[in-house]
Amino acid sequence: MNDNHPVLQAMRHQLHELKHRYQHQPSEFNRYQLVRQEQRLAQVRPDALLSL
């Protein structure tokens, strides 16, 4: 998947939002959502987390 692929961009945007949410409202639920999104992104593009 290219860096400018809409699905990859949406996944990165959602990851950014979840990181922001977890920083401002640390809870187990927010942490779980953040970790799951990181895992999903790593499945689609293993190198994608390195560029964040």
PDB file of N, CA, C and O in Angstrom:
ATOM      1  N   MET A   1       0.844  -1.168   0.000  1.00  0.00           N
ATOM      2  CA  MET A   1       0.000   0.000   0.000  1.00  0.00           C
ATOM      3  C   MET A   1       0.899   1.244   0.000  1.00  0.00           C
ATOM      4  O   MET A   1       1.848   1.328   0.780  1.00  0.00           O
ATOM      5  N   ASN A   2       0.604   2.177  -0.852  1.00  0.00           N
ATOM      6  CA  ASN A   2       1.373   3.424  -0.921  1.00  0.00           C
ATOM      7  C   ASN A   2       1.097   4.304   0.289  1.00  0.00           C
ATOM      8  O   ASN A   2       0.065   4.173   0.947  1.00  0.00           O
ATOM      9  N   ASP A   3       2.031   5.198   0.572  1.00  0.00           N
ATOM     10  CA  ASP A   3       1.861   6.122   1.697  1.00  0.00           C
ATOM     11  C   ASP A   3       0.649   7.027   1.521  1.00  0.00           C
ATOM     12  O   ASP A   3       0.050   7.459   2.507  1.00  0.00           O
ATOM     13  N   ASN A   4       0.285   7.317   0.288  1.00  0.00           N
ATOM     14  CA  ASN A   4      -0.840   8.222   0.050  1.00  0.00           C
ATOM     15  C   ASN A   4      -2.159   7.484  -0.183  1.00  0.00           C
ATOM     16  O   ASN A   4      -3.136   8.086  -0.630  1.00  0.00           O
ATOM     17  N   HIS A   5      -2.190   6.190   0.118  1.00  0.00           N
ATOM     18  CA  HIS A   5      -3.424   5.412  -0.041  1.00  0.00           C
ATOM     19  C   HIS A   5      -4.451   5.895   0.994  1.00  0.00           C
ATOM     20  O   HIS A   5      -4.109   6.055   2.166  1.00  0.00           O
ATOM     21  N   PRO A   6      -5.692   6.128   0.580  1.00  0.00           N
ATOM     22  CA  PRO A   6      -6.708   6.682   1.485  1.00  0.00           C
ATOM     23  C   PRO A   6      -6.960   5.830   2.732  1.00  0.00           C
ATOM     24  O   PRO A   6      -7.195   6.371   3.812  1.00  0.00           O
ATOM     25  N   VAL A   7      -6.912   4.517   2.592  1.00  0.00           N
ATOM     26  CA  VAL A   7      -7.146   3.649   3.750  1.00  0.00           C
ATOM     27  C   VAL A   7      -6.004   3.790   4.755  1.00  0.00           C
ATOM     28  O   VAL A   7      -6.239   3.880   5.960  1.00  0.00           O
ATOM     29  N   LEU A   8      -4.782   3.810   4.260  1.00  0.00           N
ATOM     30  CA  LEU A   8      -3.626   3.968   5.139  1.00  0.00           C
ATOM     31  C   LEU A   8      -3.648   5.334   5.820  1.00  0.00           C
ATOM     32  O   LEU A   8      -3.342   5.441   7.007  1.00  0.00           O
ATOM     33  N   GLN A   9      -4.003   6.359   5.086  1.00  0.00           N
ATOM     34  CA  GLN A   9      -4.101   7.693   5.681  1.00  0.00           C
ATOM     35  C   GLN A   9      -5.178   7.732   6.764  1.00  0.00           C
ATOM     36  O   GLN A   9      -4.982   8.346   7.812  1.00  0.00           O
ATOM     37  N   ALA A  10      -6.302   7.085   6.517  1.00  0.00           N
ATOM     38  CA  ALA A  10      -7.388   7.050   7.508  1.00  0.00           C
ATOM     39  C   ALA A  10      -6.956   6.288   8.758  1.00  0.00           C
ATOM     40  O   ALA A  10      -7.281   6.684   9.877  1.00  0.00           O
ATOM     41  N   MET A  11      -6.228   5.202   8.564  1.00  0.00           N
ATOM     42  CA  MET A  11      -5.744   4.430   9.711  1.00  0.00           C
ATOM     43  C   MET A  11      -4.744   5.236  10.538  1.00  0.00           C
ATOM     44  O   MET A  11      -4.770   5.186  11.767  1.00  0.00           O
ATOM     45  N   ARG A  12      -3.874   5.970   9.872  1.00  0.00           N
ATOM     46  CA  ARG A  12      -2.909   6.812  10.586  1.00  0.00           C
ATOM     47  C   ARG A  12      -3.612   7.947  11.317  1.00  0.00           C
ATOM     48  O   ARG A  12      -3.243   8.296  12.438  1.00  0.00           O
ATOM     49  N   HIS A  13      -4.617   8.515  10.684  1.00  0.00           N
ATOM     50  CA  HIS A  13      -5.386   9.586  11.320  1.00  0.00           C
ATOM     51  C   HIS A  13      -6.080   9.060  12.574  1.00  0.00           C
ATOM     52  O   HIS A  13      -6.071   9.713  13.618  1.00  0.00           O
ATOM     53  N   GLN A  14      -6.671   7.893  12.465  1.00  0.00           N
ATOM     54  CA  GLN A  14      -7.348   7.310  13.617  1.00  0.00           C
ATOM     55  C   GLN A  14      -6.344   7.000  14.730  1.00  0.00           C
ATOM     56  O   GLN A  14      -6.648   7.195  15.907  1.00  0.00           O
ATOM     57  N   LEU A  15      -5.159   6.523  14.370  1.00  0.00           N
ATOM     58  CA  LEU A  15      -4.126   6.264  15.364  1.00  0.00           C
ATOM     59  C   LEU A  15      -3.733   7.558  16.078  1.00  0.00           C
ATOM     60  O   LEU A  15      -3.580   7.583  17.299  1.00  0.00           O
ATOM     61  N   HIS A  16      -3.575   8.624  15.307  1.00  0.00           N
ATOM     62  CA  HIS A  16      -3.244   9.921  15.902  1.00  0.00           C
ATOM     63  C   HIS A  16      -4.335  10.361  16.877  1.00  0.00           C
ATOM     64  O   HIS A  16      -4.032  10.832  17.974  1.00  0.00           O
ATOM     65  N   GLU A  17      -5.591  10.211  16.487  1.00  0.00           N
ATOM     66  CA  GLU A  17      -6.709  10.593  17.349  1.00  0.00           C
ATOM     67  C   GLU A  17      -6.731   9.754  18.622  1.00  0.00           C
ATOM     68  O   GLU A  17      -7.000  10.276  19.704  1.00  0.00           O
ATOM     69  N   LEU A  18      -6.452   8.471  18.501  1.00  0.00           N
ATOM     70  CA  LEU A  18      -6.457   7.606  19.675  1.00  0.00           C
ATOM     71  C   LEU A  18      -5.303   7.937  20.618  1.00  0.00           C
ATOM     72  O   LEU A  18      -5.460   7.871  21.837  1.00  0.00           O
ATOM     73  N   LYS A  19      -4.154   8.289  20.064  1.00  0.00           N
ATOM     74  CA  LYS A  19      -3.024   8.711  20.905  1.00  0.00           C
ATOM     75  C   LYS A  19      -3.383   9.978  21.663  1.00  0.00           C
ATOM     76  O   LYS A  19      -3.106  10.101  22.857  1.00  0.00           O
ATOM     77  N   HIS A  20      -3.997  10.910  20.966  1.00  0.00           N
ATOM     78  CA  HIS A  20      -4.413  12.165  21.588  1.00  0.00           C
ATOM     79  C   HIS A  20      -5.424  11.892  22.707  1.00  0.00           C
ATOM     80  O   HIS A  20      -5.315  12.447  23.801  1.00  0.00           O
ATOM     81  N   ARG A  21      -6.388  11.049  22.425  1.00  0.00           N
ATOM     82  CA  ARG A  21      -7.417  10.720  23.417  1.00  0.00           C
ATOM     83  C   ARG A  21      -6.794  10.055  24.646  1.00  0.00           C
ATOM     84  O   ARG A  21      -7.160  10.365  25.779  1.00  0.00           O
ATOM     85  N   TYR A  22      -5.852   9.141  24.411  1.00  0.00           N
ATOM     86  CA  TYR A  22      -5.223   8.437  25.533  1.00  0.00           C
ATOM     87  C   TYR A  22      -4.353   9.381  26.368  1.00  0.00           C
ATOM     88  O   TYR A  22      -4.274   9.226  27.587  1.00  0.00           O
ATOM     89  N   GLN A  23      -3.707  10.344  25.734  1.00  0.00           N
ATOM     90  CA  GLN A  23      -2.900  11.311  26.483  1.00  0.00           C
ATOM     91  C   GLN A  23      -3.762  12.170  27.401  1.00  0.00           C
ATOM     92  O   GLN A  23      -3.348  12.508  28.510  1.00  0.00           O
ATOM     93  N   HIS A  24      -4.948  12.521  26.946  1.00  0.00           N
ATOM     94  CA  HIS A  24      -5.813  13.410  27.713  1.00  0.00           C
ATOM     95  C   HIS A  24      -6.769  12.670  28.640  1.00  0.00           C
ATOM     96  O   HIS A  24      -7.233  13.224  29.637  1.00  0.00           O
ATOM     97  N   GLN A  25      -7.060  11.417  28.309  1.00  0.00           N
ATOM     98  CA  GLN A  25      -7.953  10.610  29.137  1.00  0.00           C
ATOM     99  C   GLN A  25      -7.389   9.191  29.249  1.00  0.00           C
ATOM    100  O   GLN A  25      -7.909   8.264  28.628  1.00  0.00           O
ATOM    101  N   PRO A  26      -6.330   9.025  30.040  1.00  0.00           N
ATOM    102  CA  PRO A  26      -5.764   7.684  30.154  1.00  0.00           C
ATOM    103  C   PRO A  26      -6.731   6.728  30.856  1.00  0.00           C
ATOM    104  O   PRO A  26      -7.127   6.951  32.000  1.00  0.00           O
ATOM    105  N   SER A  27      -7.088   5.694  30.167  1.00  0.00           N
ATOM    106  CA  SER A  27      -7.947   4.656  30.733  1.00  0.00           C
ATOM    107  C   SER A  27      -7.604   3.347  30.031  1.00  0.00           C
ATOM    108  O   SER A  27      -6.969   3.337  28.977  1.00  0.00           O
ATOM    109  N   GLU A  28      -8.029   2.267  30.623  1.00  0.00           N
ATOM    110  CA  GLU A  28      -7.755   0.957  30.026  1.00  0.00           C
ATOM    111  C   GLU A  28      -8.431   0.833  28.660  1.00  0.00           C
ATOM    112  O   GLU A  28      -7.858   0.270  27.727  1.00  0.00           O
ATOM    113  N   PHE A  29      -9.636   1.356  28.550  1.00  0.00           N
ATOM    114  CA  PHE A  29     -10.359   1.262  27.286  1.00  0.00           C
ATOM    115  C   PHE A  29      -9.644   2.030  26.177  1.00  0.00           C
ATOM    116  O   PHE A  29      -9.478   1.520  25.069  1.00  0.00           O
ATOM    117  N   ASN A  30      -9.222   3.259  26.482  1.00  0.00           N
ATOM    118  CA  ASN A  30      -8.516   4.061  25.472  1.00  0.00           C
ATOM    119  C   ASN A  30      -7.173   3.426  25.110  1.00  0.00           C
ATOM    120  O   ASN A  30      -6.762   3.446  23.950  1.00  0.00           O
ATOM    121  N   ARG A  31      -6.501   2.868  26.100  1.00  0.00           N
ATOM    122  CA  ARG A  31      -5.228   2.188  25.839  1.00  0.00           C
ATOM    123  C   ARG A  31      -5.459   0.976  24.946  1.00  0.00           C
ATOM    124  O   ARG A  31      -4.692   0.739  24.013  1.00  0.00           O
ATOM    125  N   TYR A  32      -6.506   0.208  25.223  1.00  0.00           N
ATOM    126  CA  TYR A  32      -6.829  -0.963  24.419  1.00  0.00           C
ATOM    127  C   TYR A  32      -7.092  -0.560  22.964  1.00  0.00           C
ATOM    128  O   TYR A  32      -6.588  -1.198  22.040  1.00  0.00           O
ATOM    129  N   GLN A  33      -7.873   0.484  22.767  1.00  0.00           N
ATOM    130  CA  GLN A  33      -8.173   0.936  21.404  1.00  0.00           C
ATOM    131  C   GLN A  33      -6.901   1.380  20.686  1.00  0.00           C
ATOM    132  O   GLN A  33      -6.725   1.092  19.501  1.00  0.00           O
ATOM    133  N   LEU A  34      -6.024   2.069  21.386  1.00  0.00           N
ATOM    134  CA  LEU A  34      -4.770   2.527  20.802  1.00  0.00           C
ATOM    135  C   LEU A  34      -3.897   1.344  20.387  1.00  0.00           C
ATOM    136  O   LEU A  34      -3.360   1.324  19.280  1.00  0.00           O
ATOM    137  N   VAL A  35      -3.759   0.378  21.258  1.00  0.00           N
ATOM    138  CA  VAL A  35      -2.934  -0.795  20.956  1.00  0.00           C
ATOM    139  C   VAL A  35      -3.526  -1.584  19.791  1.00  0.00           C
ATOM    140  O   VAL A  35      -2.785  -2.043  18.922  1.00  0.00           O
ATOM    141  N   ARG A  36      -4.838  -1.745  19.761  1.00  0.00           N
ATOM    142  CA  ARG A  36      -5.483  -2.474  18.657  1.00  0.00           C
ATOM    143  C   ARG A  36      -5.257  -1.769  17.318  1.00  0.00           C
ATOM    144  O   ARG A  36      -5.013  -2.419  16.302  1.00  0.00           O
ATOM    145  N   GLN A  37      -5.340  -0.448  17.323  1.00  0.00           N
ATOM    146  CA  GLN A  37      -5.123   0.294  16.076  1.00  0.00           C
ATOM    147  C   GLN A  37      -3.676   0.152  15.621  1.00  0.00           C
ATOM    148  O   GLN A  37      -3.413   0.012  14.426  1.00  0.00           O
ATOM    149  N   GLU A  38      -2.736   0.185  16.561  1.00  0.00           N
ATOM    150  CA  GLU A  38      -1.332  -0.030  16.203  1.00  0.00           C
ATOM    151  C   GLU A  38      -1.136  -1.409  15.588  1.00  0.00           C
ATOM    152  O   GLU A  38      -0.391  -1.563  14.620  1.00  0.00           O
ATOM    153  N   GLN A  39      -1.804  -2.408  16.151  1.00  0.00           N
ATOM    154  CA  GLN A  39      -1.703  -3.767  15.619  1.00  0.00           C
ATOM    155  C   GLN A  39      -2.305  -3.861  14.222  1.00  0.00           C
ATOM    156  O   GLN A  39      -1.736  -4.503  13.340  1.00  0.00           O
ATOM    157  N   ARG A  40      -3.444  -3.229  14.024  1.00  0.00           N
ATOM    158  CA  ARG A  40      -4.073  -3.242  12.694  1.00  0.00           C
ATOM    159  C   ARG A  40      -3.167  -2.592  11.654  1.00  0.00           C
ATOM    160  O   ARG A  40      -2.994  -3.109  10.550  1.00  0.00           O
ATOM    161  N   LEU A  41      -2.604  -1.472  12.019  1.00  0.00           N
ATOM    162  CA  LEU A  41      -1.719  -0.755  11.109  1.00  0.00           C
ATOM    163  C   LEU A  41      -0.477  -1.592  10.795  1.00  0.00           C
ATOM    164  O   LEU A  41      -0.006  -1.609   9.658  1.00  0.00           O
ATOM    165  N   ALA A  42       0.044  -2.278  11.798  1.00  0.00           N
ATOM    166  CA  ALA A  42       1.218  -3.128  11.599  1.00  0.00           C
ATOM    167  C   ALA A  42       0.900  -4.319  10.690  1.00  0.00           C
ATOM    168  O   ALA A  42       1.784  -4.806   9.985  1.00  0.00           O
ATOM    169  N   GLN A  43      -0.322  -4.783  10.698  1.00  0.00           N
ATOM    170  CA  GLN A  43      -0.713  -5.885   9.817  1.00  0.00           C
ATOM    171  C   GLN A  43      -0.778  -5.418   8.363  1.00  0.00           C
ATOM    172  O   GLN A  43      -0.368  -6.139   7.454  1.00  0.00           O
ATOM    173  N   VAL A  44      -1.284  -4.233   8.158  1.00  0.00           N
ATOM    174  CA  VAL A  44      -1.421  -3.701   6.809  1.00  0.00           C
ATOM    175  C   VAL A  44      -0.070  -3.279   6.250  1.00  0.00           C
ATOM    176  O   VAL A  44       0.257  -3.570   5.100  1.00  0.00           O
ATOM    177  N   ARG A  45       0.696  -2.602   7.062  1.00  0.00           N
ATOM    178  CA  ARG A  45       1.993  -2.056   6.638  1.00  0.00           C
ATOM    179  C   ARG A  45       2.960  -2.124   7.816  1.00  0.00           C
ATOM    180  O   ARG A  45       3.011  -1.188   8.614  1.00  0.00           O
ATOM    181  N   PRO A  46       3.723  -3.200   7.946  1.00  0.00           N
ATOM    182  CA  PRO A  46       4.616  -3.359   9.103  1.00  0.00           C
ATOM    183  C   PRO A  46       5.569  -2.185   9.325  1.00  0.00           C
ATOM    184  O   PRO A  46       5.935  -1.904  10.467  1.00  0.00           O
ATOM    185  N   ASP A  47       5.972  -1.506   8.276  1.00  0.00           N
ATOM    186  CA  ASP A  47       6.901  -0.381   8.437  1.00  0.00           C
ATOM    187  C   ASP A  47       6.197   0.945   8.709  1.00  0.00           C
ATOM    188  O   ASP A  47       6.864   1.964   8.889  1.00  0.00           O
ATOM    189  N   ALA A  48       4.881   0.954   8.742  1.00  0.00           N
ATOM    190  CA  ALA A  48       4.122   2.200   8.889  1.00  0.00           C
ATOM    191  C   ALA A  48       4.322   2.849  10.255  1.00  0.00           C
ATOM    192  O   ALA A  48       4.295   4.076  10.360  1.00  0.00           O
ATOM    193  N   LEU A  49       4.520   2.056  11.298  1.00  0.00           N
ATOM    194  CA  LEU A  49       4.674   2.616  12.639  1.00  0.00           C
ATOM    195  C   LEU A  49       6.039   3.276  12.816  1.00  0.00           C
ATOM    196  O   LEU A  49       6.213   4.112  13.702  1.00  0.00           O
ATOM    197  N   LEU A  50       6.990   2.910  11.993  1.00  0.00           N
ATOM    198  CA  LEU A  50       8.326   3.493  12.102  1.00  0.00           C
ATOM    199  C   LEU A  50       8.351   4.955  11.670  1.00  0.00           C
ATOM    200  O   LEU A  50       9.184   5.731  12.139  1.00  0.00           O
ATOM    201  N   SER A  51       7.444   5.327  10.781  1.00  0.00           N
ATOM    202  CA  SER A  51       7.456   6.688  10.257  1.00  0.00           C
ATOM    203  C   SER A  51       6.592   7.651  11.063  1.00  0.00           C
ATOM    204  O   SER A  51       6.457   8.817  10.693  1.00  0.00           O
ATOM    205  N   LEU A  52       6.006   7.177  12.158  1.00  0.00           N
ATOM    206  CA  LEU A  52       5.135   8.053  12.965  1.00  0.00           C
ATOM    207  C   LEU A  52       5.899   8.730  14.065  1.00  0.00           C
ATOM    208  O   LEU A  52       5.323   9.499  14.835  1.00  0.00           O
TER     209      LEU A  52
END
